[in-house]
Amino acid sequence: MNPAAARADTADVRPTSETAATGPVRLAALLAALSPGLDLAEGQPIGHARRTCLIGMGMGERLELPLADARDLYFTLLLKDAGGPGAGTALLARLGGDDRRARRDLRRADWSCDLWALRWAFRHTPARAPWLSRARRVAALVPAGRSLLAEWFAARGAAAARLAESLGFGPRVAQALRALDEHWDGSGEPRGLRGDAIPVAARIAGLAQALDALACALGPARALEVVRGERARWFDPAALEACAGLGDLLERLRLLEEDALQAEVAAAEPGGAALLAGPVCFDRVAEAYAAVFDDAAPARAGRTACVAELAAAIAAGLGWGAAATATLRRVAWLHDIGILSVPNRILESRHPLTADDWEVVRLHPWYSRRILERVPGFERIAAAAAAHHERLDGRGYPQGLRGGQVPQVARVLAVADIYEALTAARPFRAALAPRDALALMRRDRGIGLASDCVDALAAAVESGAVPATRSGRRAA
């Protein structure tokens, strides 16, 4: 990203009703645009979910699926990882390693084999810890390890299914999402379904995601060898037959640029009649995905919804109209999607972060911008949303914007974000009382934080208009 160009992009953004999508957009395009956040949480290269969608639809076409089945498959593929970020947190916290890499490698591991499971667990303990300490962590998990894994897969499938149902998809999509990690031979999770008992969309999606992950790690030829050889028992023989000769597609998709990938996924929606998302549906998607992002780390539970309501309260104090406030709330729900690039060991740390850890943290707004630029209707406001850690005096990140370079949307989000963080309990400190949080923020009034935004927040707090904080207290 060119910092000078980025500053020019953000400086003139204003919170008007035209700044972000208010009319109908294609639901598939919206889900596909948000999927890179899920890729980050799963430890996969950005584009994994969209490539998986195209691989799966290619197999579905070869299998000559009826139109209804093809549509179920398409949306199963787009939603396949929506339950992942919040699942398995208890097990991953006990291991203590990088949760994103652990999720990535779990999809490759044969967890039906105890030796594979132990290797996976040991690999995802803290790499710098003494060997004996790592071994003890793994040993402590052995009695409940299999049940914790089953709970993980059940939780991720159930969460994705709830999201699908909330967006109006039929029960077959929800059933497929619950069964995504089942195996043809019955060795999968969470129910040990076997053969035709596994929904067809789950059988195809499970194979498609394995092919993309393996192709990115090992190359297309080796990926096809693995799924048709040592992993063949996991997959439907008919689906395996349908992936024969897909090497060229796997290689092409690996090299495809993001805009082209996004366009191909939109074009792949079957039936010639695209589902549209109007403002209400758009907001439902944005709010649901905000909950998915926050579920990735226990310390963030409910955080984004609180920031969105705080930002709306500030906007009201600044005299913004209903349309501009609705736009701001929509942006607030999605502004921190890049946080999924940060491992939980950093987000949940009880100790000061290292310089390397801070480099990871400082990069997450860049990921937010990269993702939001492709969300339909967010093209003009993505940079402003991703500037929520910038400060008027240039002390912010990732670009060090200063003064008028910091967009008004970002100024509001910054104040809402800081107040929410201060009044919520963190792993390294207790929650501050609202008056103490405001006192700290007033010290930075007109220096790093916009004076009018701080004043609007303070007025909302003092009038009791601010919603409950995550700790359940009223901000009064």
C-alpha positions in Angstrom: 0.0 0.0 0.0 1.3 3.5 -0.9 1.0 5.6 2.3 0.8 8.9 0.4 -2.0 7.5 -1.8 -3.8 6.1 1.2 -3.7 9.5 3.0 -5.2 11.2 -0.1 -8.0 8.5 -0.1 -8.9 9.0 3.5 -8.7 12.7 3.9 -12.0 13.7 2.2 -14.2 10.8 3.4 -17.4 12.1 5.0 -20.2 10.0 6.7 -22.9 10.6 4.1 -25.6 8.1 3.2 -23.8 7.5 -0.1 -20.5 6.4 1.6 -21.5 2.8 2.1 -24.0 0.4 0.6 -27.6 1.3 1.2 -29.2 -0.4 -1.8 -29.5 -4.0 -2.7 -26.2 -5.9 -3.3 -25.6 -9.5 -4.3 -25.6 -11.6 -1.1 -23.0 -14.0 -2.6 -20.7 -11.1 -3.4 -21.0 -9.8 0.2 -20.3 -13.2 1.7 -17.4 -13.8 -0.6 -15.9 -10.4 0.2 -16.0 -11.1 3.9 -14.6 -14.6 3.6 -10.9 -13.5 3.8 -11.5 -12.6 7.4 -12.4 -16.3 8.0 -9.3 -17.3 6.0 -7.1 -15.4 8.4 -8.8 -17.0 11.4 -8.3 -20.4 9.9 -4.6 -19.8 9.2 -5.2 -20.2 5.4 -3.9 -17.9 2.6 -6.4 -15.2 1.7 -8.6 -16.5 -1.0 -9.0 -20.0 0.5 -12.8 -19.9 0.9 -13.3 -18.4 -2.6 -11.0 -20.9 -4.2 -12.7 -23.7 -2.4 -16.1 -22.4 -3.7 -14.9 -22.6 -7.3 -13.3 -26.0 -6.8 -16.5 -27.4 -5.2 -18.7 -25.9 -7.8 -16.5 -27.4 -10.5 -17.0 -30.8 -8.9 -20.7 -30.2 -8.5 -21.0 -29.5 -12.3 -19.2 -32.7 -13.1 -21.5 -34.6 -10.8 -24.5 -32.9 -12.6 -26.2 -31.8 -9.4 -29.8 -30.7 -9.6 -30.2 -26.9 -9.4 -31.5 -26.9 -5.8 -28.5 -29.1 -4.7 -26.1 -26.8 -6.6 -27.4 -23.7 -4.8 -27.1 -25.4 -1.4 -23.6 -26.4 -2.2 -22.7 -22.9 -3.3 -23.8 -21.2 -0.1 -22.3 -24.1 2.0 -19.0 -23.4 0.4 -19.2 -19.6 1.1 -20.2 -20.1 4.8 -18.1 -23.2 5.5 -15.7 -21.4 8.0 -18.2 -19.0 9.6 -18.3 -21.1 12.8 -14.5 -21.6 13.0 -13.1 -18.5 14.8 -15.1 -19.1 18.0 -14.7 -22.9 18.2 -12.1 -24.8 20.1 -10.9 -21.8 22.2 -10.8 -23.9 25.4 -8.5 -26.5 23.8 -6.4 -24.0 22.0 -5.9 -22.0 25.1 -4.6 -25.1 27.0 -2.2 -25.8 24.2 -0.9 -22.2 24.2 0.4 -22.0 20.7 -0.8 -20.0 17.6 -4.5 -20.8 17.3 -4.6 -19.9 13.6 -1.9 -22.4 12.7 -3.5 -25.0 14.9 -6.8 -24.6 13.0 -5.0 -24.9 9.7 -3.2 -28.0 10.6 -6.2 -29.7 12.3 -7.9 -29.9 8.9 -4.8 -31.8 7.6 -4.4 -34.1 10.6 -5.9 -37.6 10.9 -7.4 -37.1 14.3 -8.9 -40.6 14.3 -5.3 -41.8 14.8 -4.0 -41.1 18.4 -0.4 -40.7 17.2 -1.4 -38.0 14.7 -3.5 -36.3 17.3 -0.6 -36.2 19.8 1.7 -34.9 17.1 -0.7 -32.2 16.2 -1.2 -31.2 19.9 2.6 -31.1 20.6 3.3 -29.0 17.4 0.9 -26.4 18.7 2.3 -25.9 22.2 4.5 -22.8 22.6 7.5 -23.4 20.4 10.0 -21.5 22.7 8.9 -23.4 25.9 11.1 -26.2 27.3 10.3 -29.6 25.8 9.2 -31.0 29.1 6.8 -28.2 29.7 5.3 -28.8 26.2 5.0 -32.5 26.9 3.2 -31.9 30.1 0.7 -29.6 28.4 -0.1 -32.4 25.9 -0.2 -35.1 28.6 -2.7 -33.0 30.6 -5.0 -33.0 27.6 -4.9 -36.8 26.9 -7.9 -37.8 29.2 -10.3 -35.3 27.6 -8.6 -34.7 24.3 -10.9 -36.6 22.0 -14.0 -35.2 23.6 -12.6 -31.7 23.3 -12.0 -32.2 19.6 -15.5 -33.5 19.2 -16.8 -30.5 21.0 -14.7 -28.2 18.8 -16.1 -29.7 15.5 -19.7 -29.7 16.9 -19.4 -26.1 18.0 -18.0 -24.8 14.7 -20.6 -26.6 12.7 -23.4 -25.4 14.9 -22.2 -21.8 14.8 -22.0 -21.8 11.0 -25.5 -23.4 10.8 -27.0 -20.8 13.1 -25.6 -18.1 10.8 -27.0 -19.7 7.7 -30.4 -20.0 9.3 -30.3 -16.4 10.4 -29.7 -15.4 6.8 -32.7 -17.4 5.6 -31.0 -20.4 4.0 -32.8 -23.7 4.2 -32.2 -26.5 6.6 -30.1 -28.4 4.0 -27.4 -25.8 4.1 -27.4 -25.8 7.9 -27.2 -29.6 7.9 -24.3 -29.6 5.5 -22.4 -27.1 7.6 -22.8 -29.2 10.7 -21.4 -32.2 8.8 -18.5 -30.5 7.1 -15.9 -32.5 9.1 -17.5 -35.9 8.7 -15.6 -38.6 6.8 -16.9 -41.1 4.3 -15.5 -44.0 6.4 -17.2 -42.8 9.6 -13.9 -41.5 11.2 -14.9 -37.9 11.2 -16.5 -35.5 13.7 -18.7 -34.6 15.4 -21.2 -37.5 14.9 -19.2 -40.1 13.1 -21.6 -40.1 10.1 -20.7 -42.5 7.3 -21.3 -42.7 3.6 -24.6 -41.4 2.2 -25.6 -40.3 5.7 -23.4 -37.3 5.1 -25.2 -34.5 3.1 -23.9 -34.3 -0.4 -22.9 -30.6 -0.1 -20.8 -31.5 3.0 -19.1 -34.3 1.1 -18.1 -32.0 -1.8 -17.2 -29.1 0.3 -15.0 -31.2 2.6 -13.0 -32.5 -0.4 -12.8 -29.1 -2.1 -11.4 -27.4 1.0 -8.8 -30.2 1.4 -7.8 -29.8 -2.2 -7.2 -26.1 -1.9 -5.3 -26.3 1.4 -3.1 -29.1 0.1 -2.6 -27.4 -3.3 -1.4 -24.2 -1.5 0.9 -26.2 0.8 2.2 -29.0 -1.5 1.2 -28.1 -5.1 -1.8 -29.2 -7.1 -0.3 -32.6 -8.3 0.6 -33.7 -4.8 -2.8 -32.5 -3.4 -4.6 -34.7 -5.8 -2.3 -37.6 -4.9 -3.0 -37.2 -1.2 -6.8 -37.0 -1.4 -6.9 -40.0 -3.8 -4.3 -42.0 -2.0 -3.6 -41.8 1.7 -6.8 -39.8 2.5 -9.1 -41.5 0.1 -11.1 -43.2 2.8 -12.2 -39.7 4.0 -14.0 -38.8 0.8 -17.0 -39.9 -1.3 -15.7 -42.0 -4.2 -18.0 -40.2 -6.6 -16.6 -36.8 -5.5 -13.0 -38.2 -5.8 -13.8 -39.2 -9.3 -15.2 -35.8 -10.1 -11.9 -34.1 -9.0 -9.9 -36.1 -11.5 -8.1 -33.8 -13.9 -8.6 -30.7 -11.7 -4.9 -30.0 -11.5 -5.0 -27.2 -14.1 -7.9 -25.5 -12.2 -6.1 -25.8 -8.9 -3.0 -24.2 -10.4 -4.9 -21.4 -12.1 -6.8 -20.5 -8.9 -3.6 -20.3 -6.9 -2.3 -17.6 -9.3 -5.6 -15.7 -9.7 -5.6 -12.1 -8.4 -8.2 -11.2 -5.8 -10.5 -9.1 -8.0 -10.6 -11.8 -10.6 -11.3 -14.4 -7.9 -14.1 -12.4 -6.5 -15.6 -12.0 -9.9 -15.5 -15.7 -10.7 -17.1 -16.6 -7.4 -20.0 -14.1 -8.2 -20.4 -15.6 -11.7 -20.5 -19.1 -10.3 -23.8 -18.6 -8.4 -26.0 -21.2 -10.0 -29.5 -20.7 -11.4 -29.1 -17.3 -13.1 -31.1 -15.5 -10.3 -28.8 -14.0 -7.7 -30.0 -13.6 -4.2 -30.0 -9.9 -3.2 -29.3 -8.3 0.2 -31.1 -5.0 0.9 -30.1 -2.7 3.8 -31.8 -4.9 6.4 -30.1 -8.1 5.2 -26.8 -6.3 4.7 -27.0 -5.1 8.3 -27.9 -8.6 9.5 -24.9 -10.0 7.7 -22.6 -7.3 9.1 -23.8 -7.7 12.6 -23.6 -11.5 12.4 -20.0 -11.5 11.1 -19.1 -9.0 13.8 -20.2 -11.6 16.4 -18.1 -14.2 14.5 -15.0 -12.0 14.7 -15.5 -11.3 18.4 -16.1 -15.0 19.2 -12.5 -15.7 18.1 -11.1 -14.5 21.4 -12.9 -14.7 24.8 -11.7 -11.2 25.8 -13.5 -9.7 22.7 -16.9 -11.3 23.3 -19.5 -8.6 22.4 -16.9 -5.9 21.8 -17.8 -4.9 18.3 -21.5 -4.5 19.0 -20.6 -2.2 21.9 -18.3 -0.1 19.7 -21.1 0.2 17.1 -23.6 1.5 19.7 -21.0 3.9 21.2 -20.2 5.2 17.8 -23.9 5.8 17.0 -24.2 7.7 20.3 -21.3 9.9 19.4 -22.8 10.5 16.0 -26.1 11.5 17.5 -24.2 14.0 19.7 -22.5 15.4 16.7 -25.9 16.0 15.0 -25.5 13.4 12.3 -28.7 12.3 10.5 -30.3 8.9 10.5 -28.8 7.8 7.2 -25.3 8.8 8.2 -25.6 7.1 11.6 -26.9 3.9 9.9 -23.9 4.0 7.6 -21.6 4.5 10.6 -23.1 1.6 12.5 -22.7 -0.7 9.5 -19.1 0.4 9.2 -18.4 -0.1 12.9 -19.7 -3.7 12.7 -17.0 -4.5 10.1 -14.2 -2.1 10.8 -12.1 -4.6 12.9 -12.3 -7.7 10.6 -8.5 -7.6 10.3 -8.2 -8.5 14.0 -8.6 -12.1 12.9 -5.0 -11.9 11.7 -3.8 -11.6 15.3 -3.3 -14.8 17.2 -5.2 -15.3 20.5 -2.0 -15.7 22.4 -1.4 -11.9 21.7 -5.0 -10.8 22.2 -5.3 -12.7 25.5 -1.7 -12.0 26.7 -1.4 -11.0 30.4 2.1 -9.7 29.8 3.6 -6.7 27.9 3.8 -7.4 24.2 7.1 -8.0 22.5 8.2 -5.8 19.5 7.4 -8.7 17.2 3.9 -9.0 18.7 3.3 -5.3 18.2 4.2 -5.6 14.6 1.5 -8.2 14.2 -1.0 -6.0 16.0 -0.1 -2.9 13.9 -0.8 -4.8 10.7 -4.4 -5.7 11.4 -6.0 -2.4 10.1 -4.2 -3.0 6.8 -6.0 -6.4 6.6 -9.3 -4.6 7.4 -8.8 -2.2 4.5 -7.7 -4.9 2.1 -10.9 -6.9 2.9 -13.4 -4.0 3.1 -12.3 -2.6 -0.2 -14.0 -5.5 -1.9 -17.2 -5.4 0.2 -20.0 -4.1 -2.2 -20.6 -0.4 -1.5 -17.6 -0.1 1.0 -15.1 0.9 -1.6 -15.1 4.6 -0.6 -15.2 4.1 3.1 -12.8 1.1 3.6 -9.8 3.3 4.2 -11.6 5.4 6.7 -12.8 2.3 8.6 -9.3 0.9 8.7 -7.9 4.2 10.1 -9.5 3.7 13.5 -6.1 3.4 15.3 -4.8 6.6 13.7 -4.4 9.7 16.0 -4.5 13.4 15.2 -0.9 13.9 16.5 0.5 11.2 14.2 1.0 8.6 17.0 -1.4 6.1 15.6 -0.9 3.2 13.2 -0.5 1.7 10.7 0.2 4.8 8.6 0.8 7.6 11.1 -1.9 9.9 9.7 -2.0 13.3 11.2 -4.7 16.1 11.7 -7.0 16.4 8.7 -5.6 13.2 7.2 -7.7 11.3 9.8 -11.2 10.9 8.4 -14.2 11.8 10.5 -15.5 8.3 10.5 -12.2 7.1 11.9 -12.2 9.8 14.6 -15.6 8.6 15.9 -14.6 5.0 15.8 -11.3 5.7 17.6 -13.1 7.4 20.5 -15.8 4.6 20.7 -13.1 1.9 20.5 -10.9 3.3 23.2 -13.8 3.9 25.6 -15.1 0.4 25.1 -11.7 -1.1 25.7 -11.1 1.0 28.9 -14.5 0.1 30.4 -14.2 -3.7 29.7 -12.1 -6.1 31.7 -8.9 -7.2 29.9 -6.7 -10.2 30.6 -4.0 -7.8 32.1 -6.3 -5.4 34.1 -9.7 -4.9 35.5 -12.4 -2.7 33.8 -12.2 1.0 34.5 -15.3 2.9 35.8 -16.8 5.1 33.1 -15.8 8.3 34.8 -12.2 7.1 35.1 -12.1 6.1 31.4 -13.4 9.5 30.4 -10.9 11.2 32.6 -8.1 9.4 30.8 -9.6 10.2 27.4 -10.0 13.9 28.2 -6.2 14.1 28.7 -5.9 13.2 25.1 -8.7 15.5 24.0 -7.6 17.7 21.0 -4.2 16.0 21.0 -4.7 12.4 19.8 -8.5 12.3 19.9 -11.0 14.6 18.3 -12.4 17.1 20.9 -15.9 17.1 19.5 -16.1 13.3 19.5 -14.8 13.0 23.1 -17.3 15.7 24.2 -20.2 13.9 22.4 -19.2 10.7 24.2 -19.0 12.3 27.6 -22.4 13.9 27.1 -23.9 10.5 26.2 -22.3 8.9 29.2 -23.4 11.6 31.6 -27.0 11.5 30.3 -27.2 7.7 30.6 -27.7 7.4 26.8 -24.8 5.0 26.3 -25.7 1.3 26.2 -24.4 -1.2 28.7 -20.8 -2.1 28.6 -19.7 -5.6 28.1 -19.3 -6.0 31.9 -23.0 -5.4 32.2 -22.7 -2.0 33.9 -24.5 1.1 32.7 -22.1 3.7 31.5 -23.3 6.4 33.9 
